[in-house]
């Protein structure tokens, strides 16, 4: 009978001894952590500082309520001990731990990527019918890689610095042609002289412009501002200049003796582009002047200033 009681007494003491020993080891570990320098301390923190600090706050809140049953920390219950005089000590150490975490400054390198949105360029042209659209370059978004250094004090981001950027994929802007109605404004008469021939049937064939006769060397002026898209010899036209204008039409100046404007030049209305001559297939010194809309000649006299 005596052995039985001793045995029961021994079996009830053993769990208490183990529990007490476990608690003492836990408290000792917390003391060691609190005394760590900041650099070492941060190594024992979880990867996400903010999460760790929130856990500490929950721990302190739970330890503030002394209970005989389980003390819950977030969703994880602490081992069921009844050590009333240790609760305040545990809470104090957790608060010290939290204070250290909030005062600790760390810097981390972060790599992110961002999309570079492509732009859309619309080019209006009379080469297409009004309202018609045509994509000539398909747009593609680009991609940029960004390396940053983030500085935290506790769970607060205090500084963000871009260290480097790298374009991983180049952006390609989209180019769309949009058809417009071609409108030819009132044009400046390009040369001084007399009209020697007009638009229409002539010698059993179509004469596609008007001729202005004058002395060789007479200045030829741009009937309207635009870009010179051709300047050189052009078969029966002889020395020739072609200007493309903003509304999608073109003007042609043929049989020149001298070319002044060069291909690619931007010219203003009234600017001298060449000199009247007798080159190509010509019956005498004159300027042959044409107006083209969508590549088709129209009667210049409808648009030349009277």
Helices and strands as residue ranges (DSSP letters): H 2-34, H 38-44, H 49-63, E 72-73, E 76-77, H 84-103, E 105-116, E 120-125, E 133-137, E 142-153, E 156-169, E 174-179, E 194-197, E 200-202, E 205-207, E 210-213, E 219-221, E 226-233, G 235-237, E 239-244, E 249-259, E 266-267, E 272-276, E 286-293, E 296-298, G 300-302
